[in-house]
C-alpha cells in the first residue's frame, strides 16, 4: 500500500556534512588536518590539528566540543589523525598525482575542427 501521509511539520530535508581536509606544506613535513561539521549549511563544530581541540560555533556545537574535548581517548585518536588519515592517504595518492606525469606528444593533442 501507499506510505502513510506525514504532516507538514514532520517533512523536510536536513543535511549533516563532515568535511575532512588535509593541508600539506612541503610534502608531509608540515601537515594540518581540519574537520568541519556543517548542519543545514551552518558550521557548528570544527577540529583543527593546529589548534589542538574542538571549537563550537553554535550552542549545540559548543556542547559537542565540550563533550569531545573532555574525552581523553577521543582526543588522542584526533591528535594522531595527521598520521593515520592524512599521511596515509598522501602515500596512497602521491604516485598517481605526481609520478605519472608524462609530457604530451603530438598524437595526444586535441583535434582542431575548422568552421
N, C-alpha and C positions, 0 to 999 in steps of 0.2 A: 504494500500500500504506500500511499504518499506519506512523506515525513510530516510530523506534527507542525502546525504553524507556530512560529515564535512571535512573541510580542515585540514591537519595535524597540523597546527598552533593552532587549537581550540580543539584538542583532548589531553587527558592526565588524569592523576589521581592526585588529590590534596587531602591532608589529613589534617584535623584540629582536634586536640585532646586536650581535657582538662582532666588533671589527678588530682583528689581530694584525698588528703591524710590526715588522722588524726593520729597523733603520741601521744600515751597515756603513761604517766610516772606515776606510782603509781596510777593505776585506772584512775579516772577523776580529780585527784588533779592538775596535770600539763598536759595541752593538747596543742599541736601545730597543726595548720591547714595550709596545703600547697595546693595551686592550681598552676599547671604548664600548661602553654599554649604552645602547640607544633604545628608548621605548617611545613609539609613536612620534618619531623624529625629534625627540628631546634627549639630549645626552644627560644621563643621570648618574653615571659612575665611570671612573677611569682608573686604570692601573698603568703607571709609568715606571719602568725599571730605574730610571734616573732619580725619581722622587723616592721610591722605596716603600710606598704604602698606597692604599686605595684612597681616592678622593671622591666624595659625593657632591653632586651639583643640584640635587633636589632633596627635599626631606626624606623621601624613600631611599634615594641614593646615599645620603649621609648615614642612614640606619644600616644599609647594606655594607658600606665601607667600614663602619664600626665593627660589624659582625666579622667581616673578613680579616681586618687588622688585628682583632683580638684572638684569632685562631693561629697558634704557632705553626702547626703542621701545614695549614693552607699557605701561610706566608713563606715558609721555607720552599714549598713547591713553586710558588710565584717567583721567588728570588732566583731559582735555578732555571727558569723558563728561557732565559737568554741562551743557555747551553742546549737543553733538550728540545727546544722548539726552534729558535732562530738559527743557531749554528748547525743543527741537524739538517734543516731544510736548505740552508746555504750550501752545504756539502752535496746534497742531492741534486740541486738545480744548477750549480755553477758549471758543470761540464756542458749542459745543454744551452746555457745562456752566453758563455764566454769562449769556450774552447771549440765551438763548432762553426766559428766564423770562417767563411770561405770568400775570397774575392770574387765578385761577379765576373762571369765570362760573357763574351758577346752573344752566345746562344741563350743565355739566361735573361737577356734584356726583353722588355715588353715590346710586342709588335706595334708599329706605327701605322695607323689607318689614315689614308688620305680621304679628304672630303670632296 
